[in-house]
Amino acid sequence: MDVFINDVSAFLPNRPVTNDAIEDVLGKVRGIASKAKRLVLKSNQITHRYYALDPESGRLTHTNAQLTAEAVRRLRPYEGFAPGDIQCLACGTTSPDLLFPGHALMVQGELGIPACEAVTTSGICLSGITAFKYACMNIAAGQAANAVAAGSELASSYMRAQFLTPFYSGLADLETRPVRALDADFLRWMLSDGAGAVFLSNRKRTDGLSLKVAWVDVISYAGALETCMYGGGMKRTDGSMVGWRQAEAFEPEALPHRFSVRQDIELLDVEIVRTMGKALAQVVRQHRLLPDQVDWFLPHYSSAYFRPKFYAEMKRIGFEVPDGKWFSNLANKGNTGSAAIFIILEELFHSGRLRPGQNLLCFIPESGRFSHGFAWLTVEE
């Protein structure tokens, strides 16, 4: 299909936040310093991240729609480009500002652009790549000559101390129930804010490099595996879910936490790598890929903890991509969920390191119910 990425942009709000400053910005829950923070940060190896928060007041400096709109405004696919040129706008996020209308409509409103197709994709990390796939298919089908796809997150909005209700009542509980404390605290040190966007066209740009989109595959194992990461509900001991509307079905202890973002850490550790290997093997067979064809591997992983595990799994299935071909900016840009693959791609695209004919393999895992996305891009002049 003749679909080309002609520019990539990213927007990370405010100044970078170091590990020592996280609790100063997010706040300490009930005034108690986190017991989990040091362990989680040591594992994920993130040193800097960005929050759309005023560090003094803790108030939001941007909405999610504003983050996305700023990323879109930074696109420069050709001289004279303006957001009003966009024919199709596809936006994915885990953390929209409202339950409805859709996030893309709020972004379109923030941009103040004329009538166009605006589509929202929901989910977690894969919501960005599914927005990207929708935009690609729109162009490939001849429905539009150009499209913008975006991913964005405002994770800090629900990680602030005033938003959280901890699963412990004080210091004694932290000492006696460390697993509950980690379960409630884990994602605070993993997630951060940011937005990224790509401009897609049925023609490559005339004054520089473009990336031709060969294919985008998204594979889900939700039919076989239970929920792992979730928000707005409660997970029962049998693995079934209770949504936030069913307040009467919640255990009294769990009711105050129904909007907390949670992750089943034990299930994550078992399934995210196994299903990645299964999905990648399917993609390799389907597209007849060889590891030597990959010049750049762009993985979005939530924590450096998973990098050697993913590498070992790729080696196990016979698709080993050497570490020197991996490109990640997790350490200094943070884990920005659905925006991460755009933020990774933006840095590489503008780095001067790409050469015509090179192939990029993008990889995006999602632990919601274990799904994986892959995209194959080729550099063209």
C-alpha positions as CSV (number, residue, x, y, z in Angstrom):
1,M,0.0,0.0,0.0
2,D,1.2,3.5,-0.8
3,V,1.1,5.0,2.7
4,F,4.0,7.2,3.9
5,I,5.0,8.8,7.2
6,N,6.2,12.2,6.2
7,D,6.9,13.6,9.7
8,V,6.8,12.6,13.3
9,S,6.4,14.9,16.3
10,A,6.4,14.7,20.1
11,F,5.4,16.9,23.0
12,L,6.5,16.3,26.6
13,P,5.1,18.8,29.1
14,N,7.1,21.0,31.5
15,R,10.6,20.2,32.8
16,P,11.9,16.6,33.2
17,V,11.3,15.2,36.6
18,T,14.1,13.2,38.3
19,N,13.6,10.2,40.5
20,D,14.3,12.2,43.6
21,A,11.5,14.7,42.7
22,I,8.7,12.4,41.8
23,E,7.0,12.4,45.2
24,D,7.4,16.2,45.4
25,V,5.4,16.5,42.3
26,L,2.8,13.7,42.7
27,G,2.6,14.0,46.4
28,K,2.9,11.5,49.2
29,V,-0.2,9.4,49.8
30,R,-1.4,10.2,53.3
31,G,2.0,11.9,53.9
32,I,3.8,8.6,53.9
33,A,6.9,8.0,51.6
34,S,6.5,5.1,49.3
35,K,8.1,1.8,50.2
36,A,7.8,0.5,46.6
37,K,9.3,3.5,44.8
38,R,13.0,2.5,45.2
39,L,12.5,-1.1,44.1
40,V,10.3,-0.2,41.1
41,L,12.6,2.5,39.8
42,K,15.6,0.2,40.2
43,S,13.8,-2.3,38.0
44,N,12.4,0.0,35.3
45,Q,15.6,2.1,35.1
46,I,13.7,5.3,34.2
47,T,15.7,8.3,35.3
48,H,13.6,11.2,33.9
49,R,9.9,11.6,32.9
50,Y,7.5,14.4,32.3
51,Y,4.3,15.4,34.1
52,A,1.6,17.8,33.0
53,L,1.5,19.1,36.6
54,D,2.6,22.3,38.3
55,P,5.3,21.1,40.7
56,E,4.3,23.7,43.3
57,S,0.5,23.4,43.3
58,G,0.1,19.9,41.8
59,R,-2.6,21.2,39.5
60,L,-2.7,20.1,35.8
61,T,-1.0,22.4,33.3
62,H,-2.5,20.6,30.3
63,T,-5.5,18.5,29.5
64,N,-4.9,15.3,27.4
65,A,-6.5,17.0,24.4
66,Q,-4.1,19.9,24.8
67,L,-1.1,17.5,24.9
68,T,-2.2,15.9,21.7
69,A,-3.0,19.1,20.0
70,E,0.5,20.5,20.8
71,A,2.1,17.4,19.2
72,V,-0.1,17.8,16.1
73,R,0.9,21.5,15.8
74,R,4.6,20.5,15.8
75,L,4.3,18.4,12.6
76,R,6.1,19.8,9.6
77,P,5.5,17.4,6.7
78,Y,5.8,20.1,4.1
79,E,6.3,23.8,3.9
80,G,3.1,25.7,4.9
81,F,1.4,22.8,6.6
82,A,-1.4,23.8,9.0
83,P,-3.6,21.5,11.1
84,G,-6.5,22.6,9.0
85,D,-5.1,20.5,6.1
86,I,-5.8,17.3,8.0
87,Q,-8.4,15.1,6.3
88,C,-8.5,12.3,8.9
89,L,-7.6,12.6,12.6
90,A,-7.2,9.3,14.6
91,C,-6.3,9.6,18.3
92,G,-5.6,6.9,20.8
93,T,-5.3,7.2,24.6
94,T,-5.7,5.3,27.8
95,S,-6.6,8.5,29.8
96,P,-9.1,10.7,28.0
97,D,-10.3,13.9,29.7
98,L,-13.9,12.8,29.5
99,L,-15.8,9.5,29.3
100,F,-17.5,11.0,26.2
101,P,-17.3,12.6,23.7
102,G,-14.4,10.7,22.1
103,H,-10.9,12.0,22.7
104,A,-10.3,12.7,19.0
105,L,-13.3,15.1,18.9
106,M,-11.8,17.0,21.9
107,V,-8.5,17.2,20.1
108,Q,-10.2,18.5,17.0
109,G,-12.0,21.1,19.1
110,E,-8.7,22.1,20.7
111,L,-7.1,22.5,17.3
112,G,-10.1,24.4,16.0
113,I,-9.8,22.8,12.5
114,P,-12.5,22.4,9.9
115,A,-14.7,19.4,9.3
116,C,-12.8,16.2,8.9
117,E,-13.1,12.5,10.0
118,A,-12.1,12.2,13.6
119,V,-11.9,8.8,15.2
120,T,-11.0,7.7,18.7
121,T,-9.4,4.4,19.6
122,S,-9.4,3.3,23.2
123,G,-7.4,0.8,25.2
124,I,-4.0,1.0,26.9
125,C,-0.7,1.0,25.1
126,L,-2.2,-0.3,21.8
127,S,-4.6,2.5,21.4
128,G,-1.9,4.6,19.8
129,I,-0.9,1.9,17.2
130,T,-4.6,1.1,16.5
131,A,-5.2,4.8,15.7
132,F,-2.1,4.6,13.5
133,K,-3.5,1.5,11.7
134,Y,-6.9,3.1,11.2
135,A,-5.3,6.2,9.6
136,C,-3.1,4.0,7.4
137,M,-6.1,2.0,6.2
138,N,-8.0,5.2,5.5
139,I,-5.3,6.3,3.1
140,A,-4.8,2.9,1.6
141,A,-8.5,2.6,0.8
142,G,-8.5,5.9,-0.9
143,Q,-10.8,7.5,1.6
144,A,-8.3,10.3,2.4
145,A,-5.1,11.7,0.9
146,N,-3.6,12.4,4.3
147,A,-4.2,11.6,7.9
148,V,-2.7,12.3,11.3
149,A,-2.5,9.6,14.0
150,A,-1.6,10.3,17.6
151,G,-1.2,8.7,20.9
152,S,-1.2,10.6,24.2
153,E,-1.3,10.0,28.0
154,L,-2.1,12.1,31.1
155,A,-1.2,9.4,33.6
156,S,-0.2,11.9,36.3
157,S,-3.8,13.0,36.6
158,Y,-4.8,9.8,38.4
159,M,-1.4,9.2,40.1
160,R,-1.6,12.4,42.3
161,A,-1.8,11.8,46.0
162,Q,-5.2,13.5,46.3
163,F,-6.7,11.1,43.7
164,L,-5.4,7.9,45.2
165,T,-7.0,5.9,48.0
166,P,-4.3,3.6,49.3
167,F,-4.9,-0.1,50.2
168,Y,-3.3,0.6,53.6
169,S,-4.2,2.8,56.5
170,G,-0.8,3.8,57.7
171,L,2.8,2.9,58.3
172,A,1.9,-0.3,60.1
173,D,0.0,-1.7,57.1
174,L,3.0,-0.9,54.8
175,E,5.2,-3.1,57.1
176,T,2.7,-5.9,57.5
177,R,1.0,-6.0,54.1
178,P,3.8,-5.1,51.6
179,V,2.2,-6.9,48.7
180,R,-1.0,-4.8,49.0
181,A,1.2,-1.7,49.2
182,L,3.1,-2.6,46.1
183,D,-0.1,-3.5,44.2
184,A,-1.5,0.0,45.0
185,D,1.7,1.8,44.4
186,F,3.5,0.0,41.5
187,L,2.2,2.0,38.6
188,R,2.9,5.4,40.1
189,W,6.6,5.0,39.4
190,M,6.0,3.5,35.9
191,L,3.8,5.9,34.0
192,S,4.2,9.5,32.8
193,D,2.7,12.1,30.4
194,G,3.4,12.9,26.8
195,A,2.0,12.9,23.3
196,G,3.2,12.0,19.8
197,A,1.8,12.3,16.3
198,V,2.6,11.2,12.7
199,F,1.5,12.7,9.4
200,L,0.6,10.1,6.9
201,S,0.1,10.7,3.2
202,N,-0.4,8.8,-0.1
203,R,2.8,10.5,-1.4
204,K,6.2,10.6,0.1
205,R,7.7,14.0,0.9
206,T,9.8,15.7,-1.8
207,D,12.5,17.2,0.5
208,G,13.7,14.5,2.8
209,L,13.1,11.1,4.2
210,S,9.8,9.3,4.5
211,L,8.9,6.0,6.0
212,K,6.8,3.7,3.9
213,V,4.3,1.6,5.9
214,A,4.4,-2.0,4.7
215,W,2.0,-3.4,7.2
216,V,0.6,-3.1,10.8
217,D,-0.5,-6.2,12.7
218,V,-2.3,-6.2,16.1
219,I,-2.9,-9.6,17.8
220,S,-4.9,-10.1,21.0
221,Y,-5.1,-13.1,23.3
222,A,-8.0,-11.7,25.4
223,G,-10.1,-14.7,24.5
224,A,-7.8,-17.0,26.4
225,L,-6.3,-14.8,29.2
226,E,-7.8,-12.9,32.0
227,T,-7.5,-9.2,32.6
228,C,-4.1,-8.0,33.9
229,M,-4.0,-4.1,33.8
230,Y,-7.3,-2.2,34.4
231,G,-8.9,0.9,35.8
232,G,-12.5,1.6,36.7
233,G,-13.3,-1.8,38.2
234,M,-12.4,-4.7,40.5
235,K,-11.0,-8.1,39.7
236,R,-12.6,-11.0,41.5
237,T,-10.5,-14.0,42.7
238,D,-11.8,-16.1,39.8
239,G,-10.4,-13.6,37.3
240,S,-13.7,-12.0,36.3
241,M,-14.2,-8.3,36.3
242,V,-16.8,-6.0,38.0
243,G,-17.2,-2.6,36.4
244,W,-17.4,0.7,38.2
245,R,-21.1,1.0,37.6
246,Q,-21.8,-2.1,39.7
247,A,-21.1,-0.5,43.0
248,E,-23.4,-2.9,44.8
249,A,-21.1,-5.8,43.7
250,F,-18.0,-4.4,45.2
251,E,-16.5,-5.6,48.5
252,P,-16.7,-2.7,51.0
253,E,-12.9,-2.7,51.2
254,A,-12.5,-2.4,47.4
255,L,-15.2,0.2,46.7
256,P,-13.0,3.3,47.3
257,H,-10.5,1.9,44.8
258,R,-12.8,1.3,41.9
259,F,-11.1,4.1,39.8
260,S,-7.5,3.1,40.8
261,V,-5.3,1.9,38.0
262,R,-4.2,-1.6,38.8
263,Q,-1.9,-4.3,37.4
264,D,-1.7,-8.0,38.3
265,I,2.1,-8.1,38.6
266,E,2.4,-11.9,38.9
267,L,0.2,-12.5,35.8
268,L,2.1,-9.8,33.9
269,D,5.5,-11.5,34.6
270,V,4.2,-14.9,33.3
271,E,2.2,-13.9,30.2
272,I,3.6,-10.7,28.6
273,V,6.8,-12.3,27.3
274,R,5.2,-15.6,26.4
275,T,2.5,-14.0,24.3
276,M,5.0,-11.6,22.7
277,G,6.9,-14.6,21.4
278,K,3.8,-16.2,20.2
279,A,2.6,-13.1,18.4
280,L,6.0,-12.3,16.9
281,A,6.3,-15.9,15.6
282,Q,3.0,-15.4,13.8
283,V,4.1,-12.2,12.3
284,V,7.4,-13.6,11.1
285,R,5.6,-16.5,9.4
286,Q,3.0,-14.4,7.9
287,H,5.4,-11.8,6.4
288,R,8.3,-14.2,5.8
289,L,10.7,-12.1,7.9
290,L,14.3,-12.7,8.6
291,P,16.1,-11.1,11.5
292,D,18.9,-9.8,9.2
293,Q,16.2,-7.6,7.4
294,V,15.7,-5.5,10.5
295,D,18.0,-2.5,10.7
296,W,16.2,-0.8,13.6
297,F,14.1,-2.5,16.3
298,L,11.8,0.0,18.1
299,P,10.3,-1.7,21.2
300,H,8.0,0.0,23.6
301,Y,8.5,-1.8,26.9
302,S,7.2,-0.5,30.2
303,S,10.3,-1.3,32.2
304,A,14.0,-2.2,31.5
305,Y,13.2,-5.3,33.5
306,F,11.5,-6.8,30.4
307,R,14.2,-5.9,27.8
308,P,16.5,-9.0,28.4
309,K,13.3,-11.2,28.7
310,F,12.0,-10.0,25.3
311,Y,15.5,-10.5,23.8
312,A,15.7,-14.0,25.1
313,E,12.2,-14.8,23.8
314,M,13.1,-13.5,20.3
315,K,16.2,-15.6,20.4
316,R,14.2,-18.7,21.4
317,I,11.8,-18.4,18.5
318,G,14.7,-17.9,16.0
319,F,14.3,-14.2,15.4
320,E,17.2,-12.6,17.3
321,V,17.8,-8.9,16.6
322,P,21.2,-7.8,18.1
323,D,21.0,-5.4,21.0
324,G,22.9,-2.8,18.9
325,K,19.9,-2.5,16.6
326,W,17.4,-1.7,19.4
327,F,16.3,1.9,19.8
328,S,14.6,3.0,23.0
329,N,14.3,6.3,25.0
330,L,12.5,4.8,28.0
331,A,15.2,6.0,30.4
332,N,14.9,9.7,29.7
333,K,11.4,10.0,28.2
334,G,9.6,7.7,30.6
335,N,6.8,5.2,29.9
336,T,4.1,7.2,28.1
337,G,1.9,4.3,27.2
338,S,0.0,4.8,23.9
339,A,2.3,7.8,23.0
340,A,5.5,5.9,23.5
341,I,6.0,4.4,20.1
342,F,5.4,7.8,18.5
343,I,7.9,9.4,20.9
344,I,10.5,6.7,20.2
345,L,10.0,7.1,16.4
346,E,10.2,10.9,16.6
347,E,13.6,10.8,18.2
348,L,15.0,8.3,15.7
349,F,13.3,10.0,12.7
350,H,15.0,13.3,13.4
351,S,18.3,11.9,14.6
352,G,20.0,11.8,11.2
353,R,20.7,8.1,11.7
354,L,18.2,6.7,9.2
355,R,19.3,5.8,5.7
356,P,17.3,5.0,2.5
357,G,16.5,1.3,2.3
358,Q,16.6,0.6,6.0
359,N,13.8,-1.4,7.7
360,L,12.2,-0.5,11.0
361,L,10.3,-3.1,13.1
362,C,8.1,-1.5,15.8
363,F,6.8,-3.5,18.7
364,I,4.1,-2.5,21.2
365,P,3.0,-4.8,23.9
366,E,-0.1,-4.3,26.1
367,S,-0.8,-6.0,29.4
368,G,-4.5,-5.1,29.6
369,R,-5.5,-8.5,28.4
370,F,-2.3,-9.4,26.6
371,S,-2.2,-7.9,23.1
372,H,0.7,-7.0,20.8
373,G,1.2,-4.7,17.9
374,F,3.9,-4.7,15.2
375,A,4.6,-2.4,12.3
376,W,7.1,-2.6,9.5
377,L,8.4,0.7,8.0
378,T,11.0,1.2,5.3
379,V,13.1,4.4,4.9
380,E,12.6,6.1,1.5
381,E,14.2,9.2,0.0
